[in-house]
Structure formats: C-alpha cells, structure tokens
Amino acid sequence: MADVFGMALKDYQNGHYTEDIKTFSSLDEEDVIPVPYLFRTFDEMPKIEQKALQLARGKVLDIGSGAGSHALYLQNNGYGVTALDNSEGAITVCKDRGIKSTVLNNILDYSEEKYDTLLLLMNGIGLAGKLKNLSPFLQHLASLLLPNGQILLDSSDIVYMFEQDDDGGYWIPDDGTYYGEVEFEMEYKKQKSKPFDWVYVDINTLQNACESNGFNCELILSGEHYDYLAKLTLK
C-alpha cells in the first residue's frame, strides 16, 4: 500500500502542497490532517507538546517523528536526538530538514540503542494499536531506556465522542472492546493507506497499565480537550 503520509510530507517539503491528508475512522465521519501543521514551529505547538520538549533531557528518541518538528527543535537546542518513523517519506523529509540522526523502522522492531528520553507525541501511545497490546508495548519501551530514563507521551480520553445522558454519563457500546480503540485509514491524492489500529488511552487506564508493568506514571499537564501529557519512569 502507498505511503500516503510520507507522500504528503514530501510534497509539502518540496513546495508541491495542494491538499491535506483525509482520514476515515471507525468512530466518525471523514476528517483531515492539515499537512502544514505537521511542519509547525515550537511557538505553533500545543502547550502539551511544548511542555514535553522542555522536559526532554539527555539522549532523545522521537518515536513517530513524522516531519521531524519535535526532533528539529531539540536538535537546534543542542540535544542528541534521533527521529524514528516507519514512513520512508517521513524519514526522507526529516533528513531534508537537517535532522542528523534518523531511523526508518517500526518502534517494536527497534532495539539498537538506549535513551534518556523517549518522546511519543501526537498521541504516540496510539502506536500500541489496541489496549491488549499496551503492556507488551510498555515493556518494549522500558527496554529502550537508560537508567533513570523517562517516557514523555500525550494521549486523549475520547469518551467525549460518545453520546451523553442527562446525569452526565456516556453511552459507550458494551461490545467487549475498549472505547479508545479506533481503526483508521488515510487518503492522499486518491491513494489510500492500509487500515491500521490506533488506541487513545485515558489517564486512569494508562496509570493502571503502568502499575502492572513497573512504571510510575505522573500526570504532568491536562489540555483543553480531554488530552493530557504524562511522564513515565521505571520504579
């Protein structure tokens, strides 16, 4: 299947931006990812991302780096940072933007080095795909941490997307699956990605998973729309 995400990033980087990435999910109607937003500067980033970058320390791995905006900011401020993405187009753009260290790989297949800070921004924990995968995902991340290392991640509680009743509760389908699990497909210039699983993890669920996998989980910042930044450290 086409690397539609990478295609869009390369078009923008090369001055050929004409349209945005369309997304289709199991939860709602068609939406878009504005491609220019993926090239945002620090000042254009949400407060949660700004805070995460300010908390980064030591040797950093930017997981799911996309166009490399987070990695570029850190590199420009003197950090040793590696941008990792499984999109060939994304890594090409990272290199074109001047990021010195890049890795084209799926994070679950990567084990070459260890880091002081793992960054998982733009709901990077979603890479786990499904809630049942969260524990092995966290265990793999733990294997990439240097002593006293940290994981900085953001996510959202998407309960707001479900219908609310008069007493403030939410009508969440009782079908045995976690309500934060979503299937996505992306389209760009009439080419579609293969469908992929993504999971939005509410803070309580994340804290429970961390407790089961030997992590401390600290809520650092709550955003304006059910989103949050968390810091994970090994106990």
N, C-alpha and C positions, 0 to 999 in steps of 0.2 A: 504494500500500500504506500501511497505517496507520503512524504514527509511534509505535510501541508504547513505545519507550524514553522519548520525551517525555511520553506519556500517563501512564506510571508515575511519572515525576518530578513532574508537575503534581498528580497525585492525592496524593502524599506531602506536597508543599508546601502543599496546601490542606486537609490534615487528613483525607484520604479513603483512607489506606493500609489495604488489606485483603489484598493478596497481593504476591508478588515476581514478577520477570521470569523466565520459563522460557527456557532456551537449549537448542538442539539443534545438535549439530555432527557433522561427518563423522568425528570421532575417537572419540567416546564417547557414553554414554547422556545422557539429559536431565539438565540441571544448572539451578541457579538463580543469579540475581544478586540478593542481598538489597537492596531499594531503600533502606532506612535507611543502609546502608553508603555509598551514593553521596552522602550528606549529612554525612559524617564530619568531625570537627574535626581539627586538626593532631595533637593527642595520640592520636587514634584511628587515624592513618595508619601504614602500614608504615614502617620505618626508611628504606627506599629513597626513598619519597616525601618524607619529612621532610628527608632529605639534599638532594634535588633542590631543594626550596623554599629551603633555606638557601644553596644555591649560586647561586640566581637573582640576577640583577643588571640594573640599568638598566630599559629598556622591555621588557616581557614579553608574549609571545603564548602563551596557554594553549590549545593545539590539542586538540580533542576534549574540551572543558571539562566536558561533562556537566552536573551540577547546580551546578558552579562552586565546589566546595570549595577547590580549589587557588588559583584566582583570588581568591576571597574572602579567604583567608589573606594572600595577597600584598598585596591592596588595603588590608586592615586594618593592614598593616605598612608602608604608605607607598609601595608600588611603583605605577608606572603600568602597569596590566595590562589586557589585552583578552582576553575569553573568546570563543573561536570554536568553533562546533559546527554541524553540518548538520541537527540536530534542532530544529525550531521550538519544540517543547515544552521542550527543554533551555534554549534561549536565553530563553524566557519565564520559566523558573524562575530563571535567573541574574539577570535584571532584577528579579524579585520579591524576590530575596535581597539586592539592593542593589548588584550589580556595575554600575559606571558605564559601562564600555565593552564592548560585545558585538558580535559579527559572526555573522550566520546565513549560513553558506556552507560548501562543501566546501573543504578546505585547498588542493586542487590548482587550484581556480578563484579563489583569493585572491591578490592581488598588490598591494594598495593601499598598504601601509606596510612599513617595515623595523624590525627589533627587535634588541635586545641579547641577549635570551634567548628561545629557542623551547622550550616545555615540551611533551613528548609522554609523559605518564604513563599508568598503567594499560595498558601495552603499546601506547602510541600509535604506535610504528613499524609496528604491525599495519595501520594505515590504508593502507599501500602495497599490501596485498591479496595479492600474490604476489611471490616472490623476484625474478622478472624485472622487476618494477616498482620495485625498490629503488633502482636507480641514478637513473632519472628523478625519483623521489620525493626523493632526497637533493639532486639538482641544483635542484629547485624550492625546497626548504628553504633552500639556500645563497643563492638569490635574495632571500630574505626577511631575511637577516642584515645588520645594520650592521657596519662594520669592527670587528674583534676580537670579534664576536658568538659566541654558543655555543648549542648544542642539548643539552638535557638530556633523556634518554629512558631508559625502562626496558623490558625485554623478558624473555623466558624461553626457555631451551633445553628444549623439550618432549620430548626424547629419553626421558625417564623414563616417558613414557606407553606406550612400546613394550616388548615382552617382552624380558627379559634372559636371556642364556645363561650357562652355568656359568663361563666365563672372563671375564665382565664385559662382553662386547659386547652390542649391542642388535640385535634382529631388526627392521630397518627395511625396508618394502616397496621393492623395486627397480623402481619403475614410471616412473622418469624425472622425478618431481616431488620437490621439496624437502619433507622430512618436517615442516617447521614450517608448511606451508600448510594452512589449515583453512577449511571452509565453515560458516558459522553461520546460524542462523535464530532469531529471538526471538519469544516469545509472551507476551501480557499480556491478561488478561480475554478470552480466547478469540480475540483478534485477533493475527495473525501479521505479522511483518515480511517483506519480500522477502529471499531468501537473499543473503548477502554474503560476500566473501572476506576473510580475515584471515591475517596471517603472523606467526608467532613466530620471531624471529631469534636464533640462538645467537651468542655474542660473537665467535667466530672468523670466522663468516660476515659479521657486521657490520663487523668490522675490515677484512676483505678488500674489502668494498664501499666503505668509506670511503677506503681507499688508492687505489682506482680512480677516486674522484670528488673527490680533492683535499682530503680531510678527515684531520685527526688524530683518533683515537678512543681515549679514555682510559677504562679500566675504573675506575670510582670506588668501587663497592661491590657485593659479591655478597650476595644474600639467602640465606634458609634453604632455598629450594626451587627451585634451578636458575634463579632470577631474578637480575637484575643492573641496576645503574644505570651508564650511560655518558655521557661528555661529549664532544661533537664540536665541533671548531673547524677553521676553514679554514686550510690551510697557507699 
